[in-house]
């Protein structure tokens, strides 16, 4: 989604930082994921204004 919105692929520009930010959002309960056999099946972002 970041690539589509900004035209920049964070996995190319800052892969470690991108993964750390994603992991932090999951830990904080701001992103919910369902992973099975190492594959992402579902992802929901909790966003508020």
mmCIF file as Biopython writes it, N, C-alpha, C and O atoms, coordinates in Angstrom:
data_model
#
loop_
_atom_site.group_PDB
_atom_site.id
_atom_site.type_symbol
_atom_site.label_atom_id
_atom_site.label_alt_id
_atom_site.label_comp_id
_atom_site.label_asym_id
_atom_site.label_entity_id
_atom_site.label_seq_id
_atom_site.pdbx_PDB_ins_code
_atom_site.Cartn_x
_atom_site.Cartn_y
_atom_site.Cartn_z
_atom_site.occupancy
_atom_site.B_iso_or_equiv
_atom_site.auth_seq_id
_atom_site.auth_asym_id
_atom_site.pdbx_PDB_model_num
ATOM 1   N N  . UNK A ? 1  ? 0.821  -1.183  0.000  1.0 0.0 1  A 1 
ATOM 2   C CA . UNK A ? 1  ? 0.000  0.000   0.000  1.0 0.0 1  A 1 
ATOM 3   C C  . UNK A ? 1  ? 0.865  1.247   0.000  1.0 0.0 1  A 1 
ATOM 4   O O  . UNK A ? 1  ? 0.528  2.233   -0.654 1.0 0.0 1  A 1 
ATOM 5   N N  . UNK A ? 2  ? 1.953  1.219   0.708  1.0 0.0 2  A 1 
ATOM 6   C CA . UNK A ? 2  ? 2.849  2.374   0.724  1.0 0.0 2  A 1 
ATOM 7   C C  . UNK A ? 2  ? 3.360  2.681   -0.672 1.0 0.0 2  A 1 
ATOM 8   O O  . UNK A ? 2  ? 3.422  3.842   -1.076 1.0 0.0 2  A 1 
ATOM 9   N N  . UNK A ? 3  ? 3.720  1.655   -1.396 1.0 0.0 3  A 1 
ATOM 10  C CA . UNK A ? 3  ? 4.218  1.833   -2.763 1.0 0.0 3  A 1 
ATOM 11  C C  . UNK A ? 3  ? 3.162  2.498   -3.640 1.0 0.0 3  A 1 
ATOM 12  O O  . UNK A ? 3  ? 3.473  3.422   -4.392 1.0 0.0 3  A 1 
ATOM 13  N N  . UNK A ? 4  ? 1.926  2.036   -3.549 1.0 0.0 4  A 1 
ATOM 14  C CA . UNK A ? 4  ? 0.856  2.598   -4.366 1.0 0.0 4  A 1 
ATOM 15  C C  . UNK A ? 4  ? 0.558  4.052   -3.996 1.0 0.0 4  A 1 
ATOM 16  O O  . UNK A ? 4  ? 0.267  4.870   -4.869 1.0 0.0 4  A 1 
ATOM 17  N N  . UNK A ? 5  ? 0.632  4.369   -2.702 1.0 0.0 5  A 1 
ATOM 18  C CA . UNK A ? 5  ? 0.295  5.721   -2.246 1.0 0.0 5  A 1 
ATOM 19  C C  . UNK A ? 5  ? 1.410  6.727   -2.486 1.0 0.0 5  A 1 
ATOM 20  O O  . UNK A ? 5  ? 1.137  7.889   -2.786 1.0 0.0 5  A 1 
ATOM 21  N N  . UNK A ? 6  ? 2.672  6.296   -2.357 1.0 0.0 6  A 1 
ATOM 22  C CA . UNK A ? 6  ? 3.782  7.247   -2.418 1.0 0.0 6  A 1 
ATOM 23  C C  . UNK A ? 6  ? 4.688  7.058   -3.632 1.0 0.0 6  A 1 
ATOM 24  O O  . UNK A ? 6  ? 5.438  7.964   -3.997 1.0 0.0 6  A 1 
ATOM 25  N N  . UNK A ? 7  ? 4.619  5.897   -4.250 1.0 0.0 7  A 1 
ATOM 26  C CA . UNK A ? 7  ? 5.516  5.599   -5.356 1.0 0.0 7  A 1 
ATOM 27  C C  . UNK A ? 7  ? 6.893  5.154   -4.890 1.0 0.0 7  A 1 
ATOM 28  O O  . UNK A ? 7  ? 7.787  4.947   -5.711 1.0 0.0 7  A 1 
ATOM 29  N N  . UNK A ? 8  ? 7.073  5.004   -3.579 1.0 0.0 8  A 1 
ATOM 30  C CA . UNK A ? 8  ? 8.350  4.584   -3.000 1.0 0.0 8  A 1 
ATOM 31  C C  . UNK A ? 8  ? 8.150  3.224   -2.338 1.0 0.0 8  A 1 
ATOM 32  O O  . UNK A ? 8  ? 7.216  3.043   -1.556 1.0 0.0 8  A 1 
ATOM 33  N N  . UNK A ? 9  ? 9.017  2.278   -2.647 1.0 0.0 9  A 1 
ATOM 34  C CA . UNK A ? 9  ? 8.958  0.962   -2.033 1.0 0.0 9  A 1 
ATOM 35  C C  . UNK A ? 9  ? 9.834  0.971   -0.785 1.0 0.0 9  A 1 
ATOM 36  O O  . UNK A ? 9  ? 11.060 0.993   -0.898 1.0 0.0 9  A 1 
ATOM 37  N N  . UNK A ? 10 ? 9.224  0.953   0.418  1.0 0.0 10 A 1 
ATOM 38  C CA . UNK A ? 10 ? 10.013 1.012   1.648  1.0 0.0 10 A 1 
ATOM 39  C C  . UNK A ? 10 ? 10.911 -0.205  1.843  1.0 0.0 10 A 1 
ATOM 40  O O  . UNK A ? 10 ? 11.894 -0.131  2.580  1.0 0.0 10 A 1 
ATOM 41  N N  . UNK A ? 11 ? 10.591 -1.316  1.199  1.0 0.0 11 A 1 
ATOM 42  C CA . UNK A ? 11 ? 11.451 -2.490  1.306  1.0 0.0 11 A 1 
ATOM 43  C C  . UNK A ? 11 ? 12.735 -2.327  0.507  1.0 0.0 11 A 1 
ATOM 44  O O  . UNK A ? 11 ? 13.700 -3.059  0.723  1.0 0.0 11 A 1 
ATOM 45  N N  . UNK A ? 12 ? 12.751 -1.373  -0.413 1.0 0.0 12 A 1 
ATOM 46  C CA . UNK A ? 12 ? 13.980 -1.075  -1.153 1.0 0.0 12 A 1 
ATOM 47  C C  . UNK A ? 12 ? 14.767 0.047   -0.485 1.0 0.0 12 A 1 
ATOM 48  O O  . UNK A ? 12 ? 15.997 0.002   -0.453 1.0 0.0 12 A 1 
ATOM 49  N N  . UNK A ? 13 ? 14.074 1.054   0.050  1.0 0.0 13 A 1 
ATOM 50  C CA . UNK A ? 13 ? 14.765 2.214   0.609  1.0 0.0 13 A 1 
ATOM 51  C C  . UNK A ? 13 ? 15.210 2.013   2.050  1.0 0.0 13 A 1 
ATOM 52  O O  . UNK A ? 13 ? 16.268 2.512   2.436  1.0 0.0 13 A 1 
ATOM 53  N N  . UNK A ? 14 ? 14.419 1.284   2.869  1.0 0.0 14 A 1 
ATOM 54  C CA . UNK A ? 14 ? 14.749 1.078   4.282  1.0 0.0 14 A 1 
ATOM 55  C C  . UNK A ? 14 ? 14.091 -0.209  4.781  1.0 0.0 14 A 1 
ATOM 56  O O  . UNK A ? 14 ? 13.170 -0.152  5.595  1.0 0.0 14 A 1 
ATOM 57  N N  . UNK A ? 15 ? 14.551 -1.367  4.304  1.0 0.0 15 A 1 
ATOM 58  C CA . UNK A ? 15 ? 13.877 -2.616  4.659  1.0 0.0 15 A 1 
ATOM 59  C C  . UNK A ? 15 ? 13.845 -2.904  6.157  1.0 0.0 15 A 1 
ATOM 60  O O  . UNK A ? 15 ? 12.816 -3.336  6.678  1.0 0.0 15 A 1 
ATOM 61  N N  . UNK A ? 16 ? 14.946 -2.675  6.851  1.0 0.0 16 A 1 
ATOM 62  C CA . UNK A ? 16 ? 14.981 -2.956  8.292  1.0 0.0 16 A 1 
ATOM 63  C C  . UNK A ? 16 ? 14.036 -2.027  9.042  1.0 0.0 16 A 1 
ATOM 64  O O  . UNK A ? 16 ? 13.284 -2.474  9.908  1.0 0.0 16 A 1 
ATOM 65  N N  . UNK A ? 17 ? 14.067 -0.751  8.720  1.0 0.0 17 A 1 
ATOM 66  C CA . UNK A ? 17 ? 13.190 0.217   9.377  1.0 0.0 17 A 1 
ATOM 67  C C  . UNK A ? 17 ? 11.728 -0.064  9.102  1.0 0.0 17 A 1 
ATOM 68  O O  . UNK A ? 17 ? 10.892 0.060   9.996  1.0 0.0 17 A 1 
ATOM 69  N N  . UNK A ? 18 ? 11.409 -0.442  7.868  1.0 0.0 18 A 1 
ATOM 70  C CA . UNK A ? 18 ? 10.027 -0.752  7.508  1.0 0.0 18 A 1 
ATOM 71  C C  . UNK A ? 18 ? 9.526  -1.943  8.311  1.0 0.0 18 A 1 
ATOM 72  O O  . UNK A ? 18 ? 8.412  -1.917  8.835  1.0 0.0 18 A 1 
ATOM 73  N N  . UNK A ? 19 ? 10.342 -2.986  8.411  1.0 0.0 19 A 1 
ATOM 74  C CA . UNK A ? 19 ? 9.938  -4.174  9.177  1.0 0.0 19 A 1 
ATOM 75  C C  . UNK A ? 19 ? 9.795  -3.846  10.660 1.0 0.0 19 A 1 
ATOM 76  O O  . UNK A ? 19 ? 8.879  -4.344  11.315 1.0 0.0 19 A 1 
ATOM 77  N N  . UNK A ? 20 ? 10.683 -3.018  11.194 1.0 0.0 20 A 1 
ATOM 78  C CA . UNK A ? 20 ? 10.588 -2.617  12.603 1.0 0.0 20 A 1 
ATOM 79  C C  . UNK A ? 20 ? 9.309  -1.829  12.861 1.0 0.0 20 A 1 
ATOM 80  O O  . UNK A ? 20 ? 8.627  -2.066  13.858 1.0 0.0 20 A 1 
ATOM 81  N N  . UNK A ? 21 ? 8.978  -0.898  11.974 1.0 0.0 21 A 1 
ATOM 82  C CA . UNK A ? 21 ? 7.748  -0.108  12.142 1.0 0.0 21 A 1 
ATOM 83  C C  . UNK A ? 21 ? 6.511  -0.996  12.065 1.0 0.0 21 A 1 
ATOM 84  O O  . UNK A ? 21 ? 5.571  -0.825  12.841 1.0 0.0 21 A 1 
ATOM 85  N N  . UNK A ? 22 ? 6.510  -1.936  11.138 1.0 0.0 22 A 1 
ATOM 86  C CA . UNK A ? 22 ? 5.376  -2.861  11.018 1.0 0.0 22 A 1 
ATOM 87  C C  . UNK A ? 22 ? 5.234  -3.715  12.275 1.0 0.0 22 A 1 
ATOM 88  O O  . UNK A ? 22 ? 4.128  -3.882  12.788 1.0 0.0 22 A 1 
ATOM 89  N N  . UNK A ? 23 ? 6.335  -4.249  12.769 1.0 0.0 23 A 1 
ATOM 90  C CA . UNK A ? 23 ? 6.307  -5.075  13.981 1.0 0.0 23 A 1 
ATOM 91  C C  . UNK A ? 23 ? 5.823  -4.266  15.177 1.0 0.0 23 A 1 
ATOM 92  O O  . UNK A ? 23 ? 5.062  -4.776  16.000 1.0 0.0 23 A 1 
ATOM 93  N N  . UNK A ? 24 ? 6.253  -3.010  15.285 1.0 0.0 24 A 1 
ATOM 94  C CA . UNK A ? 24 ? 5.827  -2.151  16.395 1.0 0.0 24 A 1 
ATOM 95  C C  . UNK A ? 24 ? 4.317  -1.901  16.340 1.0 0.0 24 A 1 
ATOM 96  O O  . UNK A ? 24 ? 3.649  -1.929  17.373 1.0 0.0 24 A 1 
ATOM 97  N N  . UNK A ? 25 ? 3.782  -1.661  15.152 1.0 0.0 25 A 1 
ATOM 98  C CA . UNK A ? 25 ? 2.332  -1.438  15.015 1.0 0.0 25 A 1 
ATOM 99  C C  . UNK A ? 25 ? 1.545  -2.681  15.418 1.0 0.0 25 A 1 
ATOM 100 O O  . UNK A ? 25 ? 0.482  -2.573  16.029 1.0 0.0 25 A 1 
ATOM 101 N N  . UNK A ? 26 ? 2.060  -3.855  15.078 1.0 0.0 26 A 1 
ATOM 102 C CA . UNK A ? 26 ? 1.402  -5.101  15.469 1.0 0.0 26 A 1 
ATOM 103 C C  . UNK A ? 26 ? 1.436  -5.244  16.985 1.0 0.0 26 A 1 
ATOM 104 O O  . UNK A ? 26 ? 0.416  -5.560  17.596 1.0 0.0 26 A 1 
ATOM 105 N N  . UNK A ? 27 ? 2.593  -5.016  17.602 1.0 0.0 27 A 1 
ATOM 106 C CA . UNK A ? 27 ? 2.743  -5.109  19.053 1.0 0.0 27 A 1 
ATOM 107 C C  . UNK A ? 27 ? 1.820  -4.136  19.773 1.0 0.0 27 A 1 
ATOM 108 O O  . UNK A ? 27 ? 1.263  -4.468  20.819 1.0 0.0 27 A 1 
ATOM 109 N N  . UNK A ? 28 ? 1.656  -2.944  19.224 1.0 0.0 28 A 1 
ATOM 110 C CA . UNK A ? 28 ? 0.803  -1.920  19.828 1.0 0.0 28 A 1 
ATOM 111 C C  . UNK A ? 28 ? -0.685 -2.179  19.598 1.0 0.0 28 A 1 
ATOM 112 O O  . UNK A ? 28 ? -1.522 -1.446  20.123 1.0 0.0 28 A 1 
ATOM 113 N N  . UNK A ? 29 ? -1.023 -3.196  18.833 1.0 0.0 29 A 1 
ATOM 114 C CA . UNK A ? 29 ? -2.418 -3.497  18.554 1.0 0.0 29 A 1 
ATOM 115 C C  . UNK A ? 29 ? -3.032 -2.584  17.512 1.0 0.0 29 A 1 
ATOM 116 O O  . UNK A ? 29 ? -4.255 -2.522  17.386 1.0 0.0 29 A 1 
ATOM 117 N N  . UNK A ? 30 ? -2.203 -1.876  16.764 1.0 0.0 30 A 1 
ATOM 118 C CA . UNK A ? 30 ? -2.692 -0.970  15.723 1.0 0.0 30 A 1 
ATOM 119 C C  . UNK A ? 30 ? -2.864 -1.675  14.388 1.0 0.0 30 A 1 
ATOM 120 O O  . UNK A ? 30 ? -3.507 -1.152  13.479 1.0 0.0 30 A 1 
ATOM 121 N N  . UNK A ? 31 ? -2.288 -2.863  14.276 1.0 0.0 31 A 1 
ATOM 122 C CA . UNK A ? 31 ? -2.436 -3.684  13.072 1.0 0.0 31 A 1 
ATOM 123 C C  . UNK A ? 31 ? -2.688 -5.113  13.532 1.0 0.0 31 A 1 
ATOM 124 O O  . UNK A ? 31 ? -1.991 -5.629  14.406 1.0 0.0 31 A 1 
ATOM 125 N N  . UNK A ? 32 ? -3.677 -5.737  12.943 1.0 0.0 32 A 1 
ATOM 126 C CA . UNK A ? 32 ? -3.956 -7.139  13.237 1.0 0.0 32 A 1 
ATOM 127 C C  . UNK A ? 32 ? -3.613 -7.951  12.004 1.0 0.0 32 A 1 
ATOM 128 O O  . UNK A ? 32 ? -3.936 -7.566  10.880 1.0 0.0 32 A 1 
ATOM 129 N N  . UNK A ? 33 ? -2.959 -9.075  12.226 1.0 0.0 33 A 1 
ATOM 130 C CA . UNK A ? 33 ? -2.586 -9.936  11.110 1.0 0.0 33 A 1 
ATOM 131 C C  . UNK A ? 33 ? -2.947 -11.383 11.427 1.0 0.0 33 A 1 
ATOM 132 O O  . UNK A ? 33 ? -3.005 -11.788 12.588 1.0 0.0 33 A 1 
ATOM 133 N N  . UNK A ? 34 ? -3.184 -12.141 10.380 1.0 0.0 34 A 1 
ATOM 134 C CA . UNK A ? 34 ? -3.374 -13.580 10.485 1.0 0.0 34 A 1 
ATOM 135 C C  . UNK A ? 34 ? -2.363 -14.210 9.526  1.0 0.0 34 A 1 
ATOM 136 O O  . UNK A ? 34 ? -2.420 -13.999 8.314  1.0 0.0 34 A 1 
ATOM 137 N N  . UNK A ? 35 ? -1.444 -14.983 10.091 1.0 0.0 35 A 1 
ATOM 138 C CA . UNK A ? 35 ? -0.397 -15.624 9.298  1.0 0.0 35 A 1 
ATOM 139 C C  . UNK A ? 35 ? -0.539 -17.134 9.461  1.0 0.0 35 A 1 
ATOM 140 O O  . UNK A ? 35 ? -0.688 -17.637 10.575 1.0 0.0 35 A 1 
ATOM 141 N N  . UNK A ? 36 ? -0.493 -17.844 8.348  1.0 0.0 36 A 1 
ATOM 142 C CA . UNK A ? 36 ? -0.554 -19.306 8.386  1.0 0.0 36 A 1 
ATOM 143 C C  . UNK A ? 36 ? 0.531  -19.859 7.478  1.0 0.0 36 A 1 
ATOM 144 O O  . UNK A ? 36 ? 0.643  -19.478 6.313  1.0 0.0 36 A 1 
ATOM 145 N N  . UNK A ? 37 ? 1.323  -20.758 8.028  1.0 0.0 37 A 1 
ATOM 146 C CA . UNK A ? 37 ? 2.421  -21.378 7.268  1.0 0.0 37 A 1 
ATOM 147 C C  . UNK A ? 37 ? 3.346  -20.325 6.661  1.0 0.0 37 A 1 
ATOM 148 O O  . UNK A ? 37 ? 3.838  -20.490 5.545  1.0 0.0 37 A 1 
ATOM 149 N N  . UNK A ? 38 ? 3.577  -19.244 7.405  1.0 0.0 38 A 1 
ATOM 150 C CA . UNK A ? 38 ? 4.488  -18.199 6.948  1.0 0.0 38 A 1 
ATOM 151 C C  . UNK A ? 38 ? 3.911  -17.267 5.900  1.0 0.0 38 A 1 
ATOM 152 O O  . UNK A ? 38 ? 4.629  -16.422 5.365  1.0 0.0 38 A 1 
ATOM 153 N N  . UNK A ? 39 ? 2.618  -17.405 5.594  1.0 0.0 39 A 1 
ATOM 154 C CA . UNK A ? 39 ? 1.977  -16.554 4.588  1.0 0.0 39 A 1 
ATOM 155 C C  . UNK A ? 39 ? 0.942  -15.660 5.252  1.0 0.0 39 A 1 
ATOM 156 O O  . UNK A ? 39 ? 0.170  -16.107 6.101  1.0 0.0 39 A 1 
ATOM 157 N N  . UNK A ? 40 ? 0.934  -14.404 4.861  1.0 0.0 40 A 1 
ATOM 158 C CA . UNK A ? 40 ? -0.046 -13.449 5.359  1.0 0.0 40 A 1 
ATOM 159 C C  . UNK A ? 40 ? -1.394 -13.739 4.712  1.0 0.0 40 A 1 
ATOM 160 O O  . UNK A ? 40 ? -1.525 -13.722 3.488  1.0 0.0 40 A 1 
ATOM 161 N N  . UNK A ? 41 ? -2.402 -14.008 5.556  1.0 0.0 41 A 1 
ATOM 162 C CA . UNK A ? 41 ? -3.741 -14.293 5.046  1.0 0.0 41 A 1 
ATOM 163 C C  . UNK A ? 41 ? -4.663 -13.087 5.170  1.0 0.0 41 A 1 
ATOM 164 O O  . UNK A ? 41 ? -5.547 -12.884 4.339  1.0 0.0 41 A 1 
ATOM 165 N N  . UNK A ? 42 ? -4.448 -12.282 6.222  1.0 0.0 42 A 1 
ATOM 166 C CA . UNK A ? 42 ? -5.344 -11.160 6.496  1.0 0.0 42 A 1 
ATOM 167 C C  . UNK A ? 42 ? -4.574 -10.082 7.235  1.0 0.0 42 A 1 
ATOM 168 O O  . UNK A ? 42 ? -3.721 -10.387 8.069  1.0 0.0 42 A 1 
ATOM 169 N N  . UNK A ? 43 ? -4.870 -8.814  6.935  1.0 0.0 43 A 1 
ATOM 170 C CA . UNK A ? 43 ? -4.241 -7.688  7.626  1.0 0.0 43 A 1 
ATOM 171 C C  . UNK A ? 43 ? -5.268 -6.575  7.747  1.0 0.0 43 A 1 
ATOM 172 O O  . UNK A ? 43 ? -5.922 -6.217  6.767  1.0 0.0 43 A 1 
ATOM 173 N N  . UNK A ? 44 ? -5.409 -6.030  8.947  1.0 0.0 44 A 1 
ATOM 174 C CA . UNK A ? 44 ? -6.314 -4.901  9.178  1.0 0.0 44 A 1 
ATOM 175 C C  . UNK A ? 44 ? -5.568 -3.840  9.975  1.0 0.0 44 A 1 
ATOM 176 O O  . UNK A ? 44 ? -4.957 -4.138  11.001 1.0 0.0 44 A 1 
ATOM 177 N N  . UNK A ? 45 ? -5.622 -2.598  9.496  1.0 0.0 45 A 1 
ATOM 178 C CA . UNK A ? 45 ? -4.991 -1.472  10.184 1.0 0.0 45 A 1 
ATOM 179 C C  . UNK A ? 45 ? -6.045 -0.711  10.973 1.0 0.0 45 A 1 
ATOM 180 O O  . UNK A ? 45 ? -7.117 -0.407  10.449 1.0 0.0 45 A 1 
ATOM 181 N N  . UNK A ? 46 ? -5.744 -0.400  12.233 1.0 0.0 46 A 1 
ATOM 182 C CA . UNK A ? 46 ? -6.633 0.405   13.059 1.0 0.0 46 A 1 
ATOM 183 C C  . UNK A ? 46 ? -6.184 1.851   12.915 1.0 0.0 46 A 1 
ATOM 184 O O  . UNK A ? 46 ? -5.078 2.213   13.319 1.0 0.0 46 A 1 
ATOM 185 N N  . UNK A ? 47 ? -7.055 2.676   12.334 1.0 0.0 47 A 1 
ATOM 186 C CA . UNK A ? 47 ? -6.724 4.075   12.064 1.0 0.0 47 A 1 
ATOM 187 C C  . UNK A ? 47 ? -7.837 4.949   12.616 1.0 0.0 47 A 1 
ATOM 188 O O  . UNK A ? 47 ? -9.016 4.622   12.482 1.0 0.0 47 A 1 
ATOM 189 N N  . UNK A ? 48 ? -7.464 6.060   13.234 1.0 0.0 48 A 1 
ATOM 190 C CA . UNK A ? 48 ? -8.473 7.016   13.699 1.0 0.0 48 A 1 
ATOM 191 C C  . UNK A ? 48 ? -8.006 8.422   13.376 1.0 0.0 48 A 1 
ATOM 192 O O  . UNK A ? 48 ? -6.809 8.680   13.250 1.0 0.0 48 A 1 
ATOM 193 N N  . UNK A ? 49 ? -8.946 9.311   13.246 1.0 0.0 49 A 1 
ATOM 194 C CA . UNK A ? 49 ? -8.635 10.715  12.968 1.0 0.0 49 A 1 
ATOM 195 C C  . UNK A ? 49 ? -8.551 11.503  14.248 1.0 0.0 49 A 1 
ATOM 196 O O  . UNK A ? 49 ? -8.298 12.707  14.216 1.0 0.0 49 A 1 
#
